[in-house]
Each structure stands twice: as structure tokens, then as C-alpha cells.
Amino acid sequence: INKTAGITTDGKLILDGTYWFHSKNDNLYERYDLLNLFIQSVEKIAIEDSIQFNELITRYSDSKYVTLLRVLIFGYIKNPKLYYDQALITIFNIYNENSFLYNDSLLFYVRELITQIYPFLSYNQKKELNSILLSINDSSENEVYIHPVSNKKTYRNYKGYLKYKFLQAIPQQEILNFPIIKNEILMLHRRFGKVKDKEP
């Protein structure tokens, strides 16, 4: 991972060439088998060995490496009831690094993790997470394309799409407890309809 890591100077998360296109249970390359074994081991200790998994959390929860964060998230998802506090901190760390704007594969699993831990969060934790989700603003959704020959402008109409995907990660029964979330989802639903979230 270190040998193929991209260089970052702006505080953003770091991608690595080795596992850039890896998806869970993907065995396209031999190196993917190695990562899958690591993921399986982490998922196992998340269930069976909280001391060892907490050591991994201490080591990787504030990592900037996308691959290591994904592995940690797989562990959280296996045992959300036990690790929701630590998982929430990891989510906040990821948000603080890139505002949920880069690496669709990582963010797909962040959304899955939100779905899994949300019922176990305290009311104040939910409000803090909600506030972050409502603040998501992907500037690329507001881009204007100018045709190189005609100079005609085309405006993208995806404002709020990424935010909508994250808000949909909140379990349906929980949305009813937060009118501001419910209203935002209703507004975005009118714009985009039902958006199915799937791993890139």
C-alpha cells in the first residue's frame, strides 16, 4: 500500500494503486486474495476479539489510507452494536479529511456503516451526524460545461445528489424523528426520485 500510494499535500485521503479498484470479495488479481483474507480476519476479530480489534481501531481510525479505512469499516459493520462509538469517530475523521467528496468505493461503505450504527447512537450523536450529512456540498454538481466550439453553456442539474445518497443511509424509522432530515429528503426525492445505492 505504501509503495503505490498517491502523494497528497492537501490533507486529503490517500489512494494506493495496488487496491484502487478492489471491491469486497473481488479476486480478480492475486493481491486481491491477500486483501480479502485480511478483511475476513478483521471481520472475525471484530466479532470474537474486541481487544485485538480495538488495537486496530487505535492504529487505523485516523489513517489517511483509503484501503486501511475500508478494512476497518468492514470490521465495524460486522459488530455495530459494540463499536458504534468508534465507528462514528472514524466517520467524522473521514469527513474532516475530504468532506465525503472522493473515492466512491470508500464512501459507499461509509453509508452502509451509517445505516448499521445509526440505531445505536445517542440522540446527540445522531444530531451531530445529521448536521454533517446536511452540510455535504459537492461543487462538481454545480459545474457548467462550455462547448469548445459553440461556447454553449450546459448546466448540470445534480445539486444535492451526493447529500441525498448519504441521507438515504439513515434508517427509515429514524428519519421520522428528525423533521429537518425528513423535509430535506422529500425535497431531494422530488428532484431525483429513489436513488439505489450500490458499490461502484
C-alpha positions as CSV (number, residue, x, y, z in Angstrom):
1,I,0.0,0.0,0.0
2,N,2.8,2.4,0.9
3,K,4.8,1.7,-2.2
4,T,1.9,2.5,-4.6
5,A,0.3,5.3,-2.5
6,G,-0.5,8.6,-4.3
7,I,1.2,11.7,-2.9
8,T,-1.1,14.1,-1.1
9,T,-0.2,17.6,0.1
10,D,-3.6,18.9,0.8
11,G,-4.7,16.8,3.7
12,K,-6.9,14.5,1.6
13,L,-7.2,10.8,1.8
14,I,-4.6,8.7,0.1
15,L,-5.3,6.2,-2.6
16,D,-3.0,3.3,-3.5
17,G,-2.5,1.8,-6.9
18,T,-2.5,-1.8,-5.5
19,Y,-6.1,-1.8,-4.3
20,W,-7.6,1.2,-6.0
21,F,-10.2,-0.9,-7.9
22,H,-10.7,-3.6,-5.4
23,S,-14.2,-4.4,-4.2
24,K,-15.2,-6.8,-1.5
25,N,-14.8,-10.5,-2.4
26,D,-13.1,-9.4,-5.7
27,N,-10.4,-12.0,-6.6
28,L,-9.5,-10.6,-10.0
29,Y,-5.8,-10.4,-9.0
30,E,-3.7,-12.5,-6.6
31,R,-3.1,-9.4,-4.5
32,Y,-6.8,-9.0,-4.0
33,D,-6.9,-12.5,-2.4
34,L,-4.4,-11.3,0.2
35,L,-6.6,-8.2,1.0
36,N,-9.7,-10.4,1.1
37,L,-8.0,-12.7,3.7
38,F,-7.1,-9.6,5.7
39,I,-10.7,-8.3,5.6
40,Q,-12.0,-11.7,6.7
41,S,-9.6,-11.8,9.6
42,V,-10.6,-8.3,10.7
43,E,-14.3,-9.2,10.5
44,K,-13.7,-12.3,12.6
45,I,-11.8,-10.5,15.4
46,A,-14.4,-7.7,15.3
47,I,-16.9,-10.4,16.5
48,E,-14.6,-12.6,18.6
49,D,-11.7,-10.5,20.0
50,S,-12.6,-7.0,21.0
51,I,-9.1,-6.3,22.5
52,Q,-7.4,-7.1,19.2
53,F,-9.9,-5.2,17.2
54,N,-9.6,-2.2,19.4
55,E,-5.9,-2.2,18.8
56,L,-6.7,-2.0,15.0
57,I,-9.0,0.9,15.7
58,T,-6.3,2.7,17.6
59,R,-3.9,2.2,14.7
60,Y,-6.1,2.9,11.8
61,S,-9.2,5.0,12.8
62,D,-7.4,8.3,11.8
63,S,-5.5,6.8,8.9
64,K,-5.4,8.7,5.6
65,Y,-5.1,5.4,3.6
66,V,-8.4,4.6,1.9
67,T,-7.7,0.8,1.8
68,L,-7.0,0.6,5.6
69,L,-10.1,2.7,6.4
70,R,-12.2,0.4,4.2
71,V,-10.9,-2.7,6.1
72,L,-11.6,-1.1,9.4
73,I,-15.2,-0.2,8.3
74,F,-15.8,-3.8,7.3
75,G,-15.0,-4.7,10.9
76,Y,-17.3,-2.1,12.3
77,I,-20.1,-3.3,10.1
78,K,-19.8,-6.8,11.5
79,N,-20.4,-5.7,15.0
80,P,-22.0,-2.2,15.0
81,K,-23.7,-2.6,18.4
82,L,-20.3,-2.9,20.1
83,Y,-18.3,-0.4,18.0
84,Y,-20.7,2.4,17.1
85,D,-18.8,5.0,19.2
86,Q,-15.5,4.3,17.5
87,A,-17.2,3.9,14.1
88,L,-18.7,7.4,14.4
89,I,-15.3,8.9,15.2
90,T,-13.9,7.2,12.1
91,I,-16.8,8.6,10.0
92,F,-16.1,12.1,11.4
93,N,-12.3,11.7,10.6
94,I,-13.1,10.8,7.0
95,Y,-15.4,13.7,6.7
96,N,-12.8,16.1,8.1
97,E,-10.3,14.8,5.6
98,N,-12.4,15.0,2.4
99,S,-15.9,16.1,3.2
100,F,-17.2,12.9,1.7
101,L,-16.3,14.0,-1.8
102,Y,-13.7,11.5,-3.0
103,N,-13.4,7.8,-3.6
104,D,-16.9,6.3,-4.2
105,S,-15.9,2.9,-3.0
106,L,-14.9,4.1,0.4
107,L,-18.0,6.3,0.7
108,F,-20.4,3.5,-0.3
109,Y,-19.2,1.6,2.8
110,V,-19.3,4.8,4.9
111,R,-23.0,5.0,4.0
112,E,-23.5,1.3,4.8
113,L,-21.8,1.9,8.1
114,I,-24.1,4.8,8.9
115,T,-27.1,2.6,8.3
116,Q,-25.7,-0.1,10.7
117,I,-24.7,2.2,13.6
118,Y,-27.4,4.8,13.5
119,P,-29.9,2.9,15.7
120,F,-27.3,2.6,18.5
121,L,-26.3,6.3,18.6
122,S,-27.5,8.6,21.3
123,Y,-29.8,11.4,20.3
124,N,-27.0,14.0,20.4
125,Q,-24.7,11.8,18.3
126,K,-27.5,11.5,15.7
127,K,-27.9,15.3,15.7
128,E,-24.2,15.7,15.2
129,L,-24.1,13.2,12.3
130,N,-27.2,14.7,10.8
131,S,-25.6,18.1,10.8
132,I,-22.6,16.8,8.9
133,L,-24.8,15.0,6.3
134,L,-26.9,18.1,5.7
135,S,-23.7,20.1,5.1
136,I,-22.5,17.9,2.2
137,N,-21.9,20.0,-0.8
138,D,-20.3,18.6,-3.9
139,S,-19.2,21.6,-6.1
140,S,-19.0,19.3,-9.1
141,E,-22.8,19.0,-9.0
142,N,-23.0,22.7,-10.0
143,E,-20.5,22.6,-12.8
144,V,-21.1,24.4,-16.1
145,Y,-19.9,22.8,-19.3
146,I,-18.9,25.1,-22.1
147,H,-18.8,23.5,-25.5
148,P,-15.3,24.2,-27.1
149,V,-16.7,25.2,-30.5
150,S,-20.1,26.7,-30.0
151,N,-19.4,28.1,-26.5
152,K,-22.9,26.9,-25.5
153,K,-23.2,26.5,-21.7
154,T,-24.8,23.4,-20.2
155,Y,-25.7,23.4,-16.5
156,R,-25.5,20.2,-14.6
157,N,-28.6,19.6,-12.5
158,Y,-27.3,17.3,-9.8
159,K,-27.1,19.7,-6.9
160,G,-27.8,17.7,-3.7
161,Y,-27.3,14.3,-5.2
162,L,-24.4,13.2,-3.0
163,K,-26.1,14.6,0.1
164,Y,-29.3,12.7,-0.9
165,K,-27.4,9.4,-1.1
166,F,-26.0,9.9,2.4
167,L,-29.3,11.0,3.9
168,Q,-30.9,7.8,2.5
169,A,-28.4,5.9,4.6
170,I,-30.4,6.9,7.7
171,P,-32.8,4.1,8.6
172,Q,-36.4,5.0,7.5
173,Q,-37.9,4.7,11.0
174,E,-35.2,7.1,12.3
175,I,-35.9,9.8,9.7
176,L,-39.3,10.4,11.2
177,N,-37.6,11.6,14.5
178,F,-35.9,14.5,12.7
179,P,-38.2,16.8,10.6
180,I,-35.4,18.7,9.1
181,I,-33.9,15.4,7.7
182,K,-37.4,14.3,6.5
183,N,-38.0,17.6,4.7
184,E,-34.6,17.6,3.0
185,I,-35.1,14.0,1.8
186,L,-38.6,14.8,0.5
187,M,-37.2,17.8,-1.4
188,L,-34.4,15.8,-2.9
189,H,-36.7,12.9,-3.7
190,R,-38.8,15.2,-5.8
191,R,-35.6,16.1,-7.7
192,F,-34.0,12.7,-8.1
193,G,-36.6,10.1,-7.3
194,K,-35.5,6.9,-5.4
195,V,-31.7,6.5,-5.8
196,K,-30.4,3.0,-5.3
197,D,-27.0,3.0,-3.6
198,K,-24.6,0.3,-4.9
199,E,-20.9,-0.3,-4.8
200,P,-19.1,1.3,-7.7
